[in-house]
Amino acid sequence: MATQKDTVRTLLDRAGRTYADEAGITLADKPSPLYRLLVLSVLLSARISADIAVAAARELSKAGLRTPRRMLDATWQQRVDALGRGHYVRYDESTATALGDGAELLLDNYAGDVRKWRGDNLRKRLRETPKLGPVGVDIFCREAQAVWPELRPHLDRKTLDGAKRIGLPGDADKLAKLVPGNDLARFSAALVRVSLNKELAQDVRAG
């Protein structure tokens, strides 16, 4: 019978890639990658598949919209077109507007630097972002814990659901002890994936 360590090893091997990495974001404590993570979190917040949200984030980056200034300077239609190339079509127009409004807010109030949100008021600052609700805040924090250690362990309800599905503890403190701190972002992303994909969860449990 597989031990918890075996299950974690299999989980990370099969699904341990952060959504930021999948979107082509080399996450670092720098303005541009953190902003791109914020945009990705907005895209992932919609009722749309993660694959489409990730593809849309990649298209926005390919279009050069990697900073709040570049996002704001782009036309609304350019943002819509980039989202469309990623097949983010159900929410492309409203999201294009929200991304422009969010970029403007970030530039006006925080000099375009997400790092100014770091600290006790992070969740409150994140919620100021148009179209970023509680789910999107959790997404950002799960991924940002890779570069902001004070967020660790960020293992929210979605990750706990995934843990239970593959026979791991449904308790954040116990889960956090199963991996090194610098693996928590990968671990949480993998747990989210098994919470969303029954076949993947069965595959992980089977080893």
N, C-alpha and C positions, 0 to 999 in steps of 0.2 A: 504494500500500500504506500502511495506517495506521501512523503512528509510535507509539511508546510514549506520548507526550504526548497524541496523539489518542485512544488507547485509554483512558487515564486520564480524560480529559475526558468521554468517552462513558459510562464506568463511573460517574462521579460524577453525571452527569446522570440516568442510568437507575436507579441503585441507591444513591446516596450519602446515605442517611438513616440516622442511628443508630437502634438499637433503642430507646434511651431516648426519643428524640424521637417515634418511632412510638407509644410507650406513653404519650405525653403528659407526659413528664418534661422540664422545662426544667433541664438539668443545670447545677449551680453547686457551688462548694466550700462547701456548707452542709449541715447535718445531714439535713434532710428529703429533698431530691432525691438525696443520696448513699444514704440508706437505701432509697428507692424503687428506685434502681438495684440495690442489693443484693438486694432482693426479686425484681426482674425477672431478675437473674442466676440466682437459685434456680429460678425458674419455667422459664427457658430451658434449665436443666441436664437436665431430664427428657426422656425419649424421646417428645417430643410436638412438634407443629409450632410453629415460631416465631410464626406468626400467632395461634395459640391462647394461647401463653404471654403474648404482648403484650396480647391481649384480656383475659386474666385479671388482668394487672397494672393495666390501666385500671379494671377493676371493683373491685379492692381499693382503688384511689385514690378512686373514686367513693363507696365506702362509708366514706371518711374515714380509712382505715388507712394513713396517710402517715408515721407516726412509730412507733418501737418501742413507745412508751407506748400509742398508740391501737391498735396491733396486739395488744399483750398484754391490754389492757382489753376488747377484743372477745371475745365468746364463740367457742368452737371452731366452733359451728354458723354463726355469722355469717361466719366466715372460709370455711367450706365453701360457704356459699350464694353468697358473692361469687365464689369460684373457679368454681362451677357456672354462674353467669351468663356467665362468660367461656368456657364449654364445656371447662373444665379438669377433666374428669370422671374420667379414669382414675386420677389421683393426688390428687384433691381432699382426701380425708380425711387421708392421710399428710402431705401438704403443709401442710394447715391446722395440724396438730400441730407440724410443723417450724418454721413461721413463728412460732408462739407461743413455742416453745422458743428460737428464734434471737433474738426480741425480748427475751426475759427475759435471755439471756446478754449481749446488748449493753447493756442497762440496768444489769445487776448489775456488769459488769466494765469498761464503757467509758462510763458515764454516757449511754448511748443515742446516742453520737456516733461515726459511722464515721470521722470525720477523725482520731480518736485512733489509727487503724491506719496512718496514713500514715507511710511510711518503710521501712526495710530489712526489717521483719518483716511487711509487708503480706500476702504470700501465705500465711504461716503463720496470721495473724489471720483471713483470709478463710476458710481451711479449718476454722476452729472453727465456722463457721456450719452448722447442720444442713442436709443435702441439697445442700451446695455442694462439689462435688468439683473436680478439676483443670480440667474443661471450664468450670464456672461461674466459677472464678477467672480464667481467660482472658477470659471474657465481660466480667466486671467491669473488668478491666484495659484491655481494648480500648476500652471506652466511657469509663472514667474518665480516660484519657489526654487527653480533651478539656479537663479542668479541672485535672489533676495532670500538668504538663509533664514531671516527672521519670520518668514511665512511658514516655515516648516514646523510640524507636518501639516500640510493642507490636504486633508482627506475628507471630502464632503460627502453628503448623502449618496451622490451618484457613485462615488468610488466605493463606499461601503456596500451598496447594492451589488456591485461587481464582485467584491470580495466574498460576500455570502454565496454568490452564485457558483464560485469555484472552491468553496469549502475553507476559505480563510476567515479569520476573525472579523466580526462586524463591528469592531471597536477601533477607533482611530489610533489610540495610543499603542494598542497591541500590534496593529498593522505596521505602524511606523518603525517598530523594532525589527521588522523582517528584512529591511533593506538599509544600506547606508544613506545618510542624508542627501548626498548628491545624486542618488538614484530615485528620490521621491517623485520628481516630476515625471520621469519615465514610468514609474510604478503607478502613479495615479492615472496617467493617460491610458495605460494598459487596462487598469481596472474599469475605467469608463468604457473602453471598447468591449470588454466581456459583458458589461451590464447591458450593452446595446445589441450584442450579437450572441444569440443562444448557441449557434454552432461553434463559434470560437470558444465560448466558455466550455462546451463539452470536449472540444479538442484539447484545451489546457488541462482539464480534469483528467483526461485519458493519458496525458503525458506524452 
